[in-house]
């Protein structure tokens, strides 16, 4: 089949959507399919095979992302399936193309956009108005697709959806005996985080916890909150830029626990990657972690109580877990099998 991914998130930015699209493209192509990715052009990234960049502008509301122009439908190759991964310009372009070309359409829900307005729009009352107006618009948009998928139950949209985890590469993420942390002369135990440094991730909770932590905290990533976090960080908090993908298994394996207080994830790949490398996860007791983090692979804490987080970290550092076994059900291979089945059913 010829499959088109329409997305507003792609390289050079590193996030869960970007890695998911790259992994899905590679695995589907290994099975003989032809996958195109239509994405916002960036001066810092050169397109590779079957990647179609679209003219774009910097996003003034969310640093590091870009706002693409609609793609001319004459530039879209002949497709068997249209698969959209965002509700903005290119997502609508994909949907319109599917209707005009009479092709089946799939939408994968990655991000609760409405939760980002309060960080991107400075005026609180305006942010709340945007949130109130946005969800009905996206409900209408999603209602036009043949199939909507979501990694967990955390979709909060008035549409029927198929649960399809974006997929965890269990072959790549495995426990490693050597870690990039070995050369950092860190005091044990070591807890850490990897991902975008933005307000909805609540990384300041881990940074503040470090003041009372008899160990080290390692924060890996980049984002709009980076400088603010560095200003409040103590001497036992260490920052590193985004790691090359090849270094991630070693990073996760070198941690005694992975910590996330995020309220903006629909699956949370980084915590599951850490689990696949044998590292327990300490996560906020909210969606999606109330589905993905349990007694087998980590601990959850009440985001409103500082002592709850400290207690969860303490338990994670002292208990034994079946981390890797607990996340087998999120494997990339299983997700690609299910995705192929969805495509085939639409083509019948």
Number of C-alpha atoms within 10 A of each C-alpha: 17 15 21 25 25 29 26 25 22 25 20 15 20 18 16 21 22 16 18 19 20 13 18 20 21 14 17 18 14 10 11 10 15 17 23 21 23 26 27 27 23 21 7 8 12 11 13 9 8 14 15 19 19 19 14 18 13 14 13 12 14 17 13 14 20 22 21 22 17 17 22 10 13 8 10 15 13 13 18 20 23 27 26 27 22 22 24 18 17 25 24 18 21 30 25 16 20 20 14 10 14 11 17 20 25 25 27 22 25 24 20 16 15 17 15 18 20 18 15 15 16 11 11 12 11 13 18 16 11 15 17 12 11 14 17 13 12 16 14 13 16 23 16 16 19 13 20 21 22 20 22 21 17 21 19 9 17 13 15 11 20 15 17 20 23 31 22 24 19 19 10 14 22 20 20 15 9 12 18 15 16 11 7 9 8 16 11 12 14 21 27 24 26 24 23 22 22 22 19 17 17 18 23 20 17 23 23 16 16 21 16 10 18 12 15 21 30 22 24 19 18 20 17 14 18 19 12 11 20 14 8 13 20 17 10 17 23 17 17 11 13 18 15 7 11 10 12 24 23 22 24 32 27 25 25 20 27 29 31 23 24 22 21 21 18 22 25 21 22 21 28 30 26 31 31 30 25 26 29 34 33 29 29 25 20 17 21 22 26 14 13 18 25 17 15 15 26 29 26 25 20 15 18 10 9 13 13 15 25 18 13 20 25 15 14 24 18 9 11 14 19 16 24 23 13 19 19 18 14 21 18 21 18 16 20 21 12 15 19 15 12 15 20 12 10 16 12 5
